[in-house]
């Protein structure tokens, strides 16, 4: 099998203006970044606003292994297959973070014969959106610390500051830092160096600025949301916003191009709109509302994906993204793999960068019987929202027909409309024709889409609804800090916001070691944050890292430039 890069280099991409024309985007609505990628001007929304909406398809997954189960591969392959059967289809995906690209996961362009191109550009910097977000965030940090240093006119309480600097690199050494060294301190130093305080860095895609970009409706709304960001409190406990710091306008200027979605293509020239990239376990894990709105007015079908398992990205897609956009999904595709279902039996351990346990590569129906409960629960989670679900088995060469037949039987018994094999990695669009037809059929059914909770419910009731109905917890308990924050946020009126739970992606529970379908556990809430600009409450379940670390063998060690100037080692 050829490498991802080798496959990509055998395909001649269409000029991006040809891709745009195929879905009705005018040249004057494009801002070219070379020959094969472009930004889409938001003025297009006014021109197409009266067109009917296409079908809205969400790709999600079971609780994944650290290797991932192929959601992006399936999203890309399904969009190509829908085009192959005559449905004008656009894929909408997130932009990858450079942290995973050089860390454990590698790139996020798909794989095999189900990829987006230009793959190298997509995985490396792309059109600079993430860097613009990081710069805007760090400008706000600089303004905040400068206000603190220059007489503190807003009476900011340094211990209350929640805004942290960002960088789009996985670097555990930046999680906790002391800034302003050499500056004002009890022992004194050069007062021009600043004010010493403890802080830290987040990876850029975990920042509230990224979440805001993904949920905004346009440049004017972006400006308002940035101004509402609450970053500290004053000495009386009053929230300090970026509007108070008078930096929101400058941030918006830095983001004036980042707010425009990006257009590229698949290996088979299906249009792909790429925009935003919030993490699914920390933030809401979905590409932008703007990208989906444009795509839904231009295509018959739009295929998008949600981060990590259905308990995370899908729940947030429905309860946060759909709530703010007003868009309603038509069908869900639940991706699973035989190896992941075996892992959920609890018998096997998957570690990124290490060879798979041989037991995962040989037929083991009993392991699937024990681990398929995770798939059953995630199908149940889709049904909580009243949407039809199609299960898709992302097939690997070691999967046997008996194993696939067993998973199909269990998936349909759990409530899936159908369960089909996807072989898009090896065969491109031809590997998902059956899946595409099943999705068309499911999307034509009348559904009863509903949110899991009402915004009028108290914060604790919303959290409990997610914990007990989606995760399967028996109940929720709150540490004192979380109780204190909940009371404060309710007093400020934040209790009318939706919930964005931050928890591990490796289990339905808060504990990554609990595989399958955990039952009877108590979900701990150790802290609660308010992302007022993004528009959600952000409970922390257990300890969550907003800055990943590099593995023993980072993927970046394999990436280089050859003698001809070509990138090598990018996956």
N, C-alpha and C positions, 0 to 999 in steps of 0.2 A: 504494500500500500504506500502510495506517495505521501509525503508530509503535507501538512496544510499549506505551507508556503509553496511547495512544488505544484500542488493542484491549482492554487491561485494564479501562478505565473504561466499556466497553460491556457488561461482564459483571457481573451481580449475584452476589456470592459467597453460598454457603449459610452460615448460622450454623455455627460450628465444632462445636457440639454435635451437629448433624445429620450432619456428616462423621464425627465420632467414633462415633456410633450405627451408621452404615452398616458399620463394621468391628468392632463389638462392644466398643467402649471405653465404660465406664460414666461417667456424669457425675461421680461422686465420684472418678474416676481422672483428671479433668481439672483443671488450674489455668488459668483463663481469663486471657488478655492481650487484653482487648477482645472483640469479637464474632467475629473471624476468625482468631485464632491462640490456641494453648493449649499448655501443657506437659503431658506425660503422666507421672503418678506411677509410680515404679518398682515400687510395690506390685502393679501389673498383672502383673508377671512371675510372681509366685507363683500368681495365679489362673489363668493360661493355660499354665502350664508343661507340662501333660500333653497339650496339643493337638498334633496332627501338624504338621510343618513344611511350609510352602508351597514352591514352586519358587523357586530362588535364581538370578537372572539378573544378570550383570555386563555393563555397557556400558563399553567401552574404545575406543581409537582408534589409528590410525597415528600416526607422529611428526607433530605438528601444525605448522602455520604459526604465526606470532605472533598470528594472528587467532582461533585455535581452529577446530575442525572440526565442532562441534555435538554434543558428547557429552551435555551437559545437555539440550539441545533434544530429542535422540533419547531420552534416558532418560524425560523427561516425556511425550513423544508416544507412546512405546511403551507406557508404563503406561496411558495413556488408551485406546490401541487394544486392549490386552488386556482392559480393562474393557468396551469396546464389543463384543467377541466373546464376552462372558459369563464372563470369568475375573476373580474378585474380586482386584484388584491394588492394591498400595501401592508408591509410589516412595519411595526413601530417598536423600536428597542431602545435600551439605555446605552449611554456611552460608558465604556469601561474605565475604571480607575487604574492609574499606573501602579498603585500599590499591588494588587493581585497580578498584574501583567509581569512585574519583576519579582513577585513573591511566590506563592504556592500555586495559584490557579492558572496563571498564564493569561492569554488574551481572552476576549469575549466575542469574537467574530463568528462563532459557530465552529464547525469542523468538518473535515472530509469534503464531500460534495454538497454540503449545506452550509455555505459561508457567505458573509458579506464582503464586498470589495469596494475600494482598495483596503485590503486587510491590514497592511502595515500602518497606513495612515490612521485607520480606525482605532487601532490598539495603541498608537503612539501619538499623543498630543491632539490628533484630529484637527479640529478648527479652533482649538484653544479655549473652548468654553470652560473647562474645569480650572484652568489656570486663571481665567478672569474671575471665576467664583472665589478662588483662594485669595486673589489679590483684593477683591472687594471685602471679604471677611477680615483680612489682616489690616486693611485700612481702618475698618471700624475698631479693631483692637488698638491700633495706634492712637486714634482719636480718644478712645476711652482712657487709656493710660496717660495721654497728654493732659486731658482734663483733670485727672487725679493729681498730676504733678504740678500743673499751673494753677495752684490755689484751690483746687477742688470746688469750683463754684456750684456744682450740682449736689454737693455733700454726699458723694458716692461712698458707700461703705465697702472698702476693699475686700472684706471677707464674703461679700454677697455676689461678687462678679462671677457670672456663668459663661461669658464669652471667652473662647480660647482660640488661639491662632491655629491655622490649618496648613497642611502641606500634603500633596498627593503622592506620598511615598509611605510605605509601611516601615515605621521606625519606632520600636518600642522604647528607645532611649529618650524620646521626646514626650512620652506620656505624662511625665511629671517633671517640671523644671522650675527653677527659681529665676525670675527675670529681674532686670535692673541691677545686676551685680555691679558693685563699684559705686552704686548710687546711694540714696538716702537710707541709712540704717542706724541702729543704736551706736555702732562703732564708727559711723560716719565714713564718707568717701567723697568722691567727686559728685557734687550735687547735680551736675549737668547730665550724669548718666542715668538718672531716673529714680524710680521708687521701687524698692525691693518688695516683691511679693511672690507667693507660690502660684504657679499656673501650669499649663501644659499645652500640648498640641492634639488636635483631632485630625484624622485623615479628611481631606476636603469633601469627599462624597458623604461624610457623616454630618456635615455642617447644616445648620438651619438655612443658610443661604441656598444650598443645593435643594433642600426640600421646598423652599419658596419658589425657585425656578420651575420645579416640576409641577407645582400646583397653581401657578399664576395664570391669569387669563389675558395678559398683555402687559405692555410697558407701563401704563398708568397704574394698573393693579400691582405690578412689581414694585413700583415706587412706594405705594401705600404700605405694602406688606413689609418692606425693608424698614420703613419708619416705625412700624409697630413692634419690631423685634425688641424684646425685653432682655437686657443684658446685665442688669445689676439692680440694687436697691439703694435708696439714700438712707441717711441716718434715722429717718422716721419710718422706714419700711416701705416707702413709696417706690413703685417700679421705675427704673430708668430705661428709656427707650433710645433707639438710634436717632429718632427725631429730636429727642432732648439733646443729643450730642451733635446734632446738625451735620451728620455724615451720610445720611440715607441718600441724599441727592447725588453726592459724589459716587457712592456705590452703584447707584442706578446707571450713571454715565458709564462706568466701567463695564456694565452688563448689557449695554444697549444692543450689542451684536449677539451676545450669548443667549438672549431671549428668543432668538430666531432659530427654529428647528433646522436640522441638517438633512440633506438628501444624498443618499448613495444607492447602491444596487446589490443584488445577490449575484452569485455565479451564473444564474440563469436570467439575469437582468430584471428580476422583480424589483420594483421600487421599495426602498427602505428609508423611513424617516427616523433619525436618531436624535434624541434630545433628553438631556438630564441623566443622572445616574445615581440616585440615592440608594444607599445600602438597604437591604430588605429586613435585616434583623434589628437595625438601630433606627433607621428612618422608615419611610413607607414603601420604598423599594419598587417604584414604578416610573416608567418614562413619563414625559410631560403631557398634561392635558392639552396644551397647544398642538402638539404633534398629532394626537388622536383626533382632535377636532378637525384639523386640516385633512387628515387621511380619510375620515368618515364622510366628508363631503366630496371626496374625489374618487373613492373606490366603492366597489360592490361589497367587499369584505376588508376588514382591518384585523390583523392578527398581532396581538401584543402579548407581553409576558409580565409576570409579577415575580419579585425576588423570593428566592428560597422556597420553602414549602407553603402549601395552601393556608396553614395556620398563621403565616406571617404575611407574605405579599398579597395573597388573594383576599384575606380579610381586610387588609388596609386598602386594597384596590376598590373593594366594594364600599366600605364604611367611611373612607376618607376621599379617595379620588373621585369615585362616582357621585358622592354626595356634593362635592364642590363643582364638578363639571356638569351635573345633571344628565350625563350620558348613562344609558342602560345597556348592559351586556346581553348578548343573545345565547352564548354557549361557552362552556369551559372545557379545555383539554387538560387532563390530568396525566402528566408524564411520570412513568415509573421505570425502573430497571429490575431485572431479575436479581442482580447482585445486591442491590440496595434492600430488596425485600428479604433476601437471605440474611443480610446484616442485621435487619430489625428483629431477627429471631433471638439476637443476643449472643449467638455462638461465635461470631466473627468480628474482627476489628479492622477497620479501614483507616490507614494512615497515609496522608498525601506524601508522595515522593518515595514510598516503599512498595515493593511488589505486593499484589493482591494475594490474600490467603488462598491456597490451592482449592480449599473447600468452596470458595465463591465461583470457581471456574469449572466445577463438575456438577453434574445433575444431583439435586438434593431437594426432592419434593417436600420432605418433612420440614426443612428449614423455611421453605416458602410458606407452608401451612402455618408455621409459628410467627412469621414476620409479616404476612399479608394483612394483618390487622391494621397496620399503619395506612396502607392504601384504603382499606375499608373506612377508616375514620376520616381520611382526607376527602373521600367521595361524600361522606356524610356531611362534612363541612361545606362543601359546595351546595348541597341540597338545603342547608339551613337558609340559603339566600334565594331559593326558588329557581335556580338556573340549571338547565340540563347539562350533564357531564359525560364526556367521552374519555375513556381511559386509553392512553397510548403507551405501549411497551417499546421503549427505545432499545432495539435489539442489538446484542453483542454476539460475536461469532460463537461463543461458548454456550449460549442459551439453547436449550433443547425444546423440541416441539411439545413434549409433555409438560415442561415447566410453563411454557407460554399458555397452553390450554388450561392449566390449573389457575393461573392468574386471571385469565379471561373469565372463567367460570365464577371466581370469587368477586371480581369487579362488577359483573352484571348482577350478581346476587346482592351486592351492596348498594345497588341503585344506579350504576352507570348505564347510560343508554346503549353503549356498545363498548367494546374493548378491541383495539386493533394494534397490529405490529407496525412500528415505524422504522424504516430502514433508510432514512434520508442521508445519514452520514456516508453510507456506502453507495447509495444509488441516486441521490439528489431527489428531485420532485417525483420521480417514478417510484420511490420508496414510500410514498404517502398518499397514493391515489385513493385507496380505500378509506384512509383517515379523513381525507378532504371531503369525500362524498358523505361520510357519516357526520362531519361537522356541518355541511350544508343542510342535511336533513334535520339535525338537532336545532340549528339556528332558525329554521322555519316554524318550529313549534312555538305555541304561545307559552310564555313563561310567567312566573309570578314573582319577579324580582322584588326583594325587600331588604331593608337594612337590618342588621342584627339588633340594634338598639335605637331609641329615640334620643335626640340631643337634649331633650328636656329632662332626661333621667339624671340623677346625681352622679358625680364622677365614679363613686364606688360601685354603683349599680352597673354602669357601663363596663367597668373593669371586670366585675364579677360575671357579666354576660359572656365576655370574651373568654375568660378563664375557664368557666364551667362548661359552656356550650362548644367552644372551638378547641380548647386544649384538653378538656376532659378532667379538669381539676375538681376536687371536692369543694374547695372554698379558697378564699384569699386571706392572707394576713399581712398587716402593714407594720413596718418598723416605725419607731417614733418620729424620725425625720420625715417619712412619707406622710404620716398623719398630720404633722405640722404644716407641710406644704399643701396638702389637700384643703385644709381649713382656710389657708391664705388665698389659694386660687379660687375657691368658691366665693369668698368674700369679694374678690375682684371681678367676679362675673365670668371667669374662665370655665366654669362648670358647663357652659353651653357648647363647648368645643368637643369634637370627636377625639377618640383615643388612638394613640400610636404606640403600641406596646413594644418595648425593647427587651428581647429575650434571645436565648440561643436558638440558632437555626437547626441544630443537630438533634433536637428532640421536640416532641409535642409539648413537653413540660419545660420548666426552667433549668433542668439538670441535663446536660448533654450526654450523660451516661445512661439515661433512661430511654431505651429504644422501644420499638413497637408502638403499643398504645398504652401508655401509663394510665393508671387509674388510682383514685383515692388519695392523690397528693394535694398538699396545700401550696398554693402559688405565693411566693414571697414578693412583696413590693418594698424594696429598700429605700427608694427615693422616687420623687416625682418632679419632672421639669415641665415648664410651659413653653412651647414654641409658638408664641402668640403671632409672630409674623407668618409662619407657615400655616397656623390655624389648627393646632392640635395639642393635647396633653400627652406627655411622654413619660409613662411609668417605667421604672427600671426593675426588671425581674432578676434578682440575683446580681452578680457582678458582670457588667457589660463593658467591653473594651471598644472605645471609639477611635483607637489607634492600633491597627494590627501590627504584628511583628513579622520579621522575615524568618523563614524556615532554615534548617541546617544547610540545605542545598537550594538557594533561591533560583527561580527560573531565569533570572537575569544573568546568571553565570554562563548560560548557553547562548545568549544573544550577542551578536557581534556584526561587524561589517567585513565582507570578504574583499579580495583584491580588486574586484570589479565594482565595488561600491554598493553591492546588494546586501540587504539585511539577511542574516541567517539566524536560526535558532528560535525564532518567534513562533509561538504555538497558539 
